[in-house]
Structures are given as C-alpha cells and as structure tokens.
C-alpha cells in the first residue's frame, strides 16, 4: 500500500489538506471522503487505509481551510 499527504492551496492561497491511500493494484474504484476539519487526523487516515486494503483508491480531504 502506498500513502501520501497532499497539501495544496487554492487561488486565494487558502490551505487544504488531503491524504491518499491505495494498493499497488487497486480494483478500479475510488472513494472520496470529505471531512469538516482543519487537518487530517489519524482516525480518518486509518479509515482511508482500511478502504484501500479493500482495493479502493481513497482520497481523504478537508473541506475547511487552514490559515497555515
């Protein structure tokens, strides 16, 4: 399994955080999990990894911006 943190900003320079989890050979399906938090916590990361273990490419992203 591969995982990675994705940190990006929109055109207004507002920061968003995402976490991607996927198997080397995923099943072709994907899941987007949107959480209303400033950062991705370990609990949400574990959920993404569990779904990735089932073969889903899982992207967990925040929908609230951070001032960082």
C-alpha positions as CSV (number, residue, x, y, z in Angstrom):
1,X,0.0,0.0,0.0
2,X,1.2,3.5,-0.7
3,X,0.0,6.6,1.2
4,X,0.8,10.2,0.8
5,X,-0.1,13.6,2.3
6,X,-1.2,16.2,-0.2
7,X,-1.0,19.8,0.8
8,X,-2.3,22.4,-1.6
9,X,-3.7,26.0,-1.8
10,X,-6.4,27.4,-3.9
11,X,-6.1,30.7,-5.9
12,X,-6.9,32.7,-2.8
13,X,-4.0,31.0,-1.0
14,X,-6.3,29.1,1.4
15,X,-4.6,25.8,2.5
16,X,-6.3,22.4,2.2
17,X,-5.0,19.0,3.3
18,X,-5.6,15.6,1.7
19,X,-4.4,12.1,2.3
20,X,-4.3,9.4,-0.4
21,X,-4.2,5.7,0.2
22,X,-4.1,3.0,-2.5
23,X,-2.9,-0.5,-3.1
24,X,-0.3,-1.3,-5.8
25,X,-3.1,-2.8,-7.9
26,X,-6.4,-1.2,-6.9
27,X,-9.7,-2.6,-8.1
28,X,-10.5,0.5,-10.2
29,X,-13.0,2.1,-7.9
30,X,-12.4,5.2,-5.8
31,X,-13.8,6.8,-2.7
32,X,-13.7,10.5,-1.7
33,X,-14.0,11.2,2.0
34,X,-14.6,14.9,2.8
35,X,-14.2,15.8,6.5
36,X,-15.0,19.2,8.1
37,X,-11.7,19.7,9.9
38,X,-8.6,21.8,9.5
39,X,-6.3,18.8,9.3
40,X,-6.5,15.1,8.6
41,X,-6.3,13.1,11.9
42,X,-5.0,9.6,12.5
43,X,-8.6,8.2,12.8
44,X,-9.5,9.4,9.4
45,X,-6.2,8.1,8.0
46,X,-6.9,4.6,9.4
47,X,-10.4,4.6,7.7
48,X,-8.7,5.5,4.4
49,X,-6.2,2.7,4.8
50,X,-8.9,0.2,5.6
51,X,-10.8,1.1,2.5
52,X,-7.6,1.0,0.4
53,X,-7.0,-2.6,1.8
54,X,-10.3,-3.5,0.2
55,X,-8.9,-2.2,-3.1
56,X,-10.4,1.3,-3.3
57,X,-8.2,4.3,-4.2
58,X,-9.2,6.5,-1.2
59,X,-8.7,10.3,-1.1
60,X,-9.5,11.9,2.2
61,X,-9.6,15.7,2.1
62,X,-10.6,18.6,4.3
63,X,-13.3,21.0,3.3
64,X,-12.3,23.6,5.8
65,X,-9.3,25.8,5.2
66,X,-6.4,26.3,7.5
67,X,-4.6,29.7,8.0
68,X,-1.2,28.0,8.0
